[in-house]
Amino acid sequence: MKSARALYDGYNTTDNVVRKQMLPKYLQDVVNFSQRSDLTKNEVIALQKLVRKARCS
């Protein structure tokens, strides 16, 4: 069980096993824009959903 948990990073919060994938620059630019812009909270949420969708495809 301990070995399985060490291999599957979803059981804990360490980044030892699975490295986090960096966003492509164009998506990171969109995220940065949303954080600096005067978008409403709902617009930021909608934009973040689109970024997540693009990241997973």
N, CA, C and O of each residue as an XYZ file, in Angstrom:
228
protein
N       0.830     -1.194      0.000
C       0.000      0.000      0.000
C       0.872      1.255      0.000
O       0.586      2.216     -0.714
N       1.926      1.240      0.796
C       2.813      2.403      0.878
C       3.483      2.666     -0.479
O       3.610      3.817     -0.898
N       3.906      1.606     -1.154
C       4.541      1.753     -2.471
C       3.548      2.300     -3.495
O       3.896      3.159     -4.305
N       2.313      1.800     -3.458
C       1.289      2.267     -4.386
C       1.029      3.754     -4.183
O       0.884      4.502     -5.151
N       0.971      4.176     -2.943
C       0.736      5.598     -2.664
C       1.923      6.449     -3.086
O       1.745      7.587     -3.522
N       3.122      5.916     -2.963
C       4.308      6.660     -3.390
C       4.314      6.841     -4.904
O       4.787      7.860     -5.407
N       3.788      5.849     -5.637
C       3.755      5.928     -7.093
C       2.624      6.812     -7.603
O       2.772      7.477     -8.628
N       1.512      6.825     -6.906
C       0.367      7.614     -7.331
C       0.332      8.904     -6.541
O      -0.004      8.897     -5.357
N       0.674     10.006     -7.174
C       0.806     11.288     -6.497
C      -0.524     11.828     -5.993
O      -0.526     12.728     -5.154
N      -1.642     11.322     -6.464
C      -2.940     11.832     -6.049
C      -3.269     11.581     -4.585
O      -4.191     12.191     -4.043
N      -2.520     10.681     -3.936
C      -2.797     10.390     -2.530
C      -2.207     11.422     -1.578
O      -2.625     11.518     -0.424
N      -1.246     12.185     -2.053
C      -0.640     13.180     -1.177
C      -0.353     14.444     -1.967
O      -0.642     14.515     -3.161
N       0.209     15.431     -1.309
C       0.411     16.720     -1.971
C       1.847     16.930     -2.415
O       2.180     18.018     -2.885
N       2.711     15.930     -2.284
C       4.094     16.114     -2.716
C       4.185     16.035     -4.228
O       3.328     15.448     -4.890
N       5.222     16.626     -4.755
C       5.448     16.606     -6.198
C       6.604     15.672     -6.546
O       7.247     15.845     -7.581
N       6.871     14.698     -5.706
C       8.036     13.833     -5.892
C       7.897     12.896     -7.076
O       8.893     12.605     -7.738
N       6.709     12.417     -7.363
C       6.545     11.387     -8.379
C       6.106     11.976     -9.705
O       6.715     11.698    -10.738
N       5.072     12.775     -9.690
C       4.510     13.321    -10.917
C       4.834     14.813    -10.990
O       4.452     15.584    -10.110
N       5.528     15.202    -12.030
C       5.822     16.623    -12.200
C       4.613     17.338    -12.770
O       3.876     16.786    -13.586
N       4.419     18.559    -12.337
C       3.323     19.345    -12.879
C       3.728     19.863    -14.252
O       4.845     20.342    -14.444
N       2.814     19.761    -15.191
C       3.065     20.226    -16.553
C       2.867     21.730    -16.619
O       1.848     22.249    -16.161
N       3.824     22.419    -17.177
C       3.695     23.860    -17.370
C       2.672     24.124    -18.474
O       2.546     23.340    -19.414
N       1.958     25.215    -18.354
C       1.036     25.621    -19.408
C       1.839     26.136    -20.599
O       2.897     26.738    -20.420
N       1.341     25.902    -21.807
C       1.980     26.545    -22.954
C       1.925     28.063    -22.774
O       1.030     28.582    -22.108
N       2.876     28.761    -23.363
C       2.973     30.209    -23.155
C       1.678     30.941    -23.493
O       1.267     31.843    -22.763
N       1.033     30.557    -24.593
C      -0.190     31.273    -24.975
C      -1.293     31.095    -23.936
O      -2.070     32.023    -23.709
N      -1.382     29.921    -23.295
C      -2.394     29.739    -22.244
C      -1.987     30.470    -20.970
O      -2.837     31.029    -20.277
N      -0.691     30.467    -20.656
C      -0.231     31.197    -19.472
C      -0.476     32.683    -19.640
O      -0.794     33.372    -18.670
N      -0.331     33.193    -20.872
C      -0.632     34.602    -21.139
C      -2.106     34.915    -20.855
O      -2.421     35.975    -20.316
N      -3.004     33.999    -21.216
C      -4.434     34.189    -20.954
C      -4.693     34.200    -19.449
O      -5.449     35.037    -18.955
N      -4.069     33.274    -18.718
C      -4.239     33.220    -17.260
C      -3.720     34.512    -16.633
O      -4.382     35.100    -15.777
N      -2.540     34.949    -17.058
C      -1.976     36.192    -16.512
C      -2.883     37.386    -16.801
O      -3.087     38.240    -15.938
N      -3.424     37.442    -18.010
C      -4.344     38.522    -18.367
C      -5.556     38.527    -17.447
O      -5.972     39.579    -16.962
N      -6.122     37.342    -17.211
C      -7.331     37.274    -16.386
C      -7.062     37.743    -14.959
O      -7.955     38.278    -14.302
N      -5.849     37.548    -14.484
C      -5.516     37.969    -13.119
C      -5.296     39.468    -13.016
O      -5.500     40.053    -11.952
N      -4.879     40.101    -14.119
C      -4.588     41.539    -14.098
C      -5.718     42.403    -14.630
O      -5.707     43.621    -14.446
N      -6.673     41.802    -15.273
C      -7.695     42.574    -15.983
C      -8.820     43.021    -15.052
O      -8.857     42.683    -13.869
N      -9.727     43.790    -15.632
C     -10.890     44.259    -14.879
C     -12.126     43.410    -15.201
O     -13.254     43.900    -15.169
N     -11.893     42.135    -15.510
C     -13.004     41.229    -15.772
C     -13.814     41.014    -14.498
O     -13.280     41.097    -13.392
N     -15.089     40.742    -14.660
C     -15.919     40.411    -13.500
C     -15.540     39.016    -13.011
O     -14.871     38.258    -13.714
N     -15.970     38.698    -11.822
C     -15.660     37.382    -11.246
C     -16.204     36.264    -12.141
O     -15.520     35.266    -12.367
N     -17.421     36.425    -12.646
C     -18.010     35.406    -13.522
C     -17.239     35.263    -14.830
O     -17.109     34.157    -15.355
N     -16.729     36.373    -15.359
C     -15.937     36.318    -16.588
C     -14.609     35.598    -16.355
O     -14.160     34.824    -17.200
N     -13.988     35.855    -15.214
C     -12.729     35.174    -14.869
C     -12.971     33.676    -14.736
O     -12.176     32.875    -15.229
N     -14.057     33.289    -14.076
C     -14.388     31.873    -13.914
C     -14.615     31.218    -15.268
O     -14.139     30.107    -15.505
N     -15.338     31.893    -16.158
C     -15.585     31.352    -17.497
C     -14.279     31.202    -18.274
O     -14.081     30.212    -18.978
N     -13.399     32.177    -18.147
C     -12.108     32.120    -18.829
C     -11.254     30.984    -18.279
O     -10.592     30.282    -19.044
N     -11.262     30.798    -16.975
C     -10.496     29.708    -16.366
C     -11.017     28.348    -16.817
O     -10.230     27.422    -17.015
N     -12.326     28.216    -16.979
C     -12.899     26.965    -17.480
C     -12.412     26.679    -18.893
O     -12.102     25.538    -19.233
N     -12.348     27.727    -19.714
C     -11.862     27.556    -21.088
C     -10.386     27.150    -21.112
O      -9.981     26.325    -21.931
N      -9.592     27.726    -20.222
C      -8.174     27.371    -20.144
C      -8.027     25.917    -19.711
O      -7.214     25.184    -20.274
N      -8.811     25.490    -18.710
C      -8.756     24.086    -18.272
C      -9.152     23.141    -19.406
O      -8.541     22.088    -19.589
N     -10.180     23.527    -20.165
C     -10.639     22.707    -21.270
C      -9.553     22.599    -22.348
O      -9.309     21.517    -22.881
N      -8.913     23.711    -22.660
C      -7.841     23.707    -23.655
C      -6.632     22.910    -23.172
O      -5.958     22.249    -23.962
N      -6.367     22.976    -21.882
C      -5.216     22.265    -21.302
C      -5.408     20.757    -21.398
O      -4.443     20.028    -21.625
N      -6.618     20.285    -21.233
C      -6.906     18.852    -21.216
C      -7.079     18.267    -22.618
O      -7.125     17.046    -22.769
N      -7.172     19.095    -23.620
C      -7.391     18.545    -24.961
C      -6.117     18.412    -25.743
O      -6.140     17.964    -26.889
